[in-house]
Amino acid sequence: MPLREPRLELDRQEINKLLGWSGTSITTICSFIRTIPVGSNIHITGSVDVYIYNRGEDELEDTERRPRICYMVSIWSSKINDPSAQCLFQQPVPIKLRFFD
């Protein structure tokens, strides 16, 4: 999947839907991703059955042409090395958020 600048609200909604969460903020999602060792996964079961990976840090250029450090979150239907695995979501999640008035 191609990289793109995060669309925070849409990404937040998609991640919440895929993980079976409701109302979890991007900040909380990023904190959760940071607890997963880079290249490792956590298997989430219950109403959903997915594997969430921390693919490491990535530097993107945001709309103001400033670098933005992100964690690459990747959500899969099964383990990545499984031939039938499908990538359900893979996008950068910003480590620091900037808010404007």
N, C-alpha and C positions, 0 to 999 in steps of 0.2 A: 504494500500500500504506500502511496506517496506521502511524504511529509508535508505538513502545512502548518501554518500558524494556528495555535489552538483557538477554537471557538468555544470559549469557556462554558457558557451556559448549555449549548448543545452537547458538548462533550460530557459535562456533568450529568445531564439527563440520560445520555446513552450508557454511561458507565453505571449509573444507578440502576437502570433497567436491566442491563446484562448481569449485574451482580445480585439482583433481587433486593436492592436497598431502596430507601425512599428518603429524599431530601438531604442526602449527604453532600456537604460542600466540597468544592475543589481543594480547599486547604486540607480538609480531612482525608480526602482521597490521596492527595500527594503525600501526606504523612504516612498513610497506610502503605503506599508503594515503596517509600523509603525503608520500611521495615523488612521488605523482601530483599535478600541478597541479590546483587546484579547477576542476571543469567538464571536465577532460580525462579520457582513458581510456588504459588499457594493454590491448593485445590479447594474450591468453594462448592459446597453441596447444600442441598435443601431444595428450595423452590427452583433453583438453577443448578447446573452442574458444569462449571467452567474452571479453567486454569488461568490465573492471572500472573503475568511475568513482569519483572522489572528489567527492562532491556538496557538500563544504564542511562547516563546523562547524555544530553544532546544540546547543542547550542543552535538556536534559531535566531533569525533576524526578525524582529517584530515590525509592526507598521511604522514605527518611528525610527527605524533603521538602527536600533540599539540591540546588541546581543541579549538574548533571553535564554537562561539556562533552564532546561526542562528535564524531567524524567520521561523516558519512553515507556508508556504502559501498553501492554499487549495482552489481550484477552482471547483465549482459544477454547474451542469446543472440547479438546482433549490435549494431551501432552504434545508439544511441538514436533517431537520425533515420530509421532504416530502418523502413518501414511494417510489416514482418513481425517486428520485434524484440520479444522477450518479456523482461520483467523477471523474473529468476530469484530474486533476493534483493535486498532493500533494507532495511537497518536501521542504527541508530546503533551505532558501536563506540567505547567510552569511551577517552579520551585518557589519563586517570589511573585506576588501579584502586585500590580500597580493600580491604584484606584484614582480616578479623576472626578472632579466635581462637575 
